[in-house]
Structure formats: structure tokens, C-alpha cells
């Protein structure tokens, strides 16, 4: 009787402590399943023909692992916009970057799902490609893109996202992956 009690307490102890230790050990030792600490370097560039007009660099830390963790970066300012006579609303102008998924899918190979949203003020009229008269409000231009990228350490992917319909400028994005050791 006494040995049965001792055996049941011993089994209960292994059941309570054993699985957590085993799960952690499996998580660390399975290839491709460990978490990787990464940085995504993102540069949003604006071109007029071959001439680069602006370059906005951003860095976002990311954890890639078996469970998908989100990372976000927000940079902007709220701008007053008149909607009616003497009625104003605030609009956010700036850049939002969201990394929705980051997974390690092989040795030194990562899959990312990125959403990049950018809004900015333009001095051009939408109907005519000329500058507005004094006192006219600027246009607010919005750009939003979702992309899935398969990358290795040190790799840079550059893509043209869009051409601004207001001024004809081409918006390009360069994404570089850096694995932190």
C-alpha cells in the first residue's frame, strides 16, 4: 500500500514537471524550430525618372519562430485638414510598417508578410499637374502595399510599389534582412 502511494506521487510529479521540461527541450533542439532574432531594414525611396528625391530608412526588430509574432512601427504626425468652412479634422500623415508573420522555414531562410502604409502631403493638384494657388489645401496621397518575402541573411529585395498618380514619382521599397547572432 505504501509503495503504491509513493509510486502514484512519483508519477504525479513527473506528469506535472516532466512535460514542461520536455516541451522546452524539444522546442530548442528541433531544427528550424528555434526562435531567431532578426532586423528588417526597410528603405522607402521616391524617384523622378532616375533621380532619387527622397530616402526614408526604417528598422524593425522581428522574432521568427514556430509561433508567429507581430512587429509594428509607426512614424507620423497629425495634420489639420479643413473639411467644411471652419470645421477641421486631423489626419495622420506618415509611415506604418507591420510585419504580420515571420517564420523560419529552413536553414537561414525566412518568410515574412509585410504591410507598408505611407501617406504624405502633395503640392500638386489631382486634376492638373500644376502647383495650387496660395491658400489651396495640398492633396493627401496614400500608398498601401502588402507583400510576402522569402529571404536569406544579408539579402536585399527592391521592388517598385507604385507610381504616384498626382506627380508621376515612382515609389520603391528596399528590404534587407539581418540575422542577429
N, C-alpha and C positions, 0 to 999 in steps of 0.2 A: 504493500500500500504506500509506504513511504517512498519507495523508488519510483512509483507511478506518479506521485505528486512532484517529485524532483524532476522527472522526465518531462512532465507537462509544463512546468515552469521554465525549463530549459528550452523547450520547443517554442513556447510563447515568446521568450526573449529573443530567439533567433528570428522569429516572424516579425517582431517589432523593429529590431535593429538591422537585421540582415538585408532586407530588400533595399533600404536606402543606401547602404554601403555598396551593394552590388550594382544598383542603378547608376550611381556616380562613377563607379569603376568602368562600367560598360560605356557610359557617355564619353569618357575621356579616351578609352582605348580603341573604340571603333574608328576605322579610317574614314575620313571625310565627315565625321560627325562632331568633332570638337569645334568650339567657337573660335572664330578668327576675328581679330580686331583690325579694322580697315579704315582708311580715309579715302573719300572720294573728293578729288579736286575738280571743280566744275568752273569753266570759264564761259561766260556769255559774251559774244562778240558781235558788234554791229559793223557792217561794211557798206560802203557806197562804191559799187564796182569792185576794184581790187584794193581800195584804200580803207584801212581799218579806222573807224570813227571812235569806237569805244571798246573797252575790255573790262568786264566786271568779274573778278575772281571770287570764288566761294569755296570753302572746305567744310565737309560734313563728315563727322565720325559715324561709323557703321559697325555693327556686330553681325557677322554672318555665322549662322549655325543651323542646327536642325530645326529650331523654332524661329520663326520669322519675327524680328523686332523692327519697329518703325523708327526712323530718324527724320527730323524735320529741321529746317532752317527758315527763318522769317526775317526779312530786312526791308523796311519801308517807312513811309511817312503818310499820315493822313492829310489830305488836301481838301480845302473848302471848295465846293462846286456849287454855283448858283443854279437851282432848278427852276424857280419862278422869280418874279420880282421880289427882292428882299428875302427870299427863302433859300437857305443854304443847307447842303448835306455834306458830309465828309466821305471821301473815297480814299481807299488805301492805294497808294502808288508804291511799287517796289517789286521785290522778287521773293517768291516762295518756292522752296525745294523740299520735296518729300521723297524719301526712299522707303517705299512700302514693303518691299521684300529684299532680302539679301541672303542668298543661300550659297553654301559651298557645295558644288556638285561634282567635284573631282579634285585631284591634287593640283593646287594652285589655279583653280578655275572657279569663277564666281558668277552667279546670275543675280542681276539687280532689276528692280522695277522702279523707275523714277518718274515723278511728275514735277515738271518745272513750269511755274506760272510767273509771268512778268507783266507788269503794267507800267506805263510811263506817259508823260505829257508830250504832245507833239505840237509844234507851232504851225503845222500845215493844215489847211482846210481839207476836208474829206472830198468835197466836190471839185475843187480846183487845187492844183498843186502849187499854190502860192501862199505867201505868208498872210495871216489875217491882219485886218486893220487894228489900230490901237484900241484896246478895250474889249476886243472879242476874246472869248474864252478859248483856251487851247483844247485840242482833241485828246481824249484819253485812249491810248492804244493798249490792247490786251493781247497777250500771247500765252497759250497753254499747250503743253505737249506731254504726252505720256509715252515712255519708251522702256523697252526691255533690253538689257545689255548683258552679253556674255563676255567676261573679261578675265585677263590674267594680270598678275602683279606687274606694274610698270607700263601697262598698255594704255594708250590714249585712243579714244574714238571721237572723231569730229564729224558732226552732221550739220547740214543746213536745215534749220527748223522751218523757217518761213520767210517770205518777203513781205515787208510792211506795205499794206495797200495804200497807205497815206503818202509815204515819201519814197517808196521803192527800195529802201535799205534792206539788205539781207541779214537775217539774224542767224548766227551759227553758235553751236554749243560744242565745247570740247570737254570730255570726261576722262580723267586719268585715275587709275586705281593704284593705291599704295597699301601694301600689306605691312602692318606693324609687327615687328618681331618681338 
